[in-house]
Amino acid sequence: MLQDSQVTANIPAADLGRARRFYEDKLGLVPADENPGGLVYRAGGTAFFLYETDQAGKAGHTIAQFHVSDVASEVADLEARGVVFEHYDMPGITWDGPVASMEGMGHAAWFKDSEDNILCLDDAAI
């Protein structure tokens, strides 16, 4: 059944070349596989598929999260690479720069990729 299946996220890109440069240069990720449909990236035993479509950046919500051990450290590293972090007005959140603290849920930071998709770093374990 599905509980034994792996799940892969799909991330849309209006311009696959531009998105590839962002994921490589800004996030430090290298495609594990490339096919005519797009690029497969692997991180932490999981994967996501970056594919070209005119629907990129239209979700308006977080489409993928990177679970990290230290949000503030990852934010500092990504800011040094030119990643810009977002601030969102949500109840119950306190901010320390770009890092949000959510009682009972840990810390998080949000940024947009080159295609206007919202991605998140968090220290919450699923």
Helices and strands as residue ranges (DSSP letters): G 2-4, E 9-13, H 16-21, I 22-26, E 33-35, E 38-43, E 46-52, E 62-67, H 71-80, E 85-86, E 93-96, E 99-102, E 106-112, E 118-122
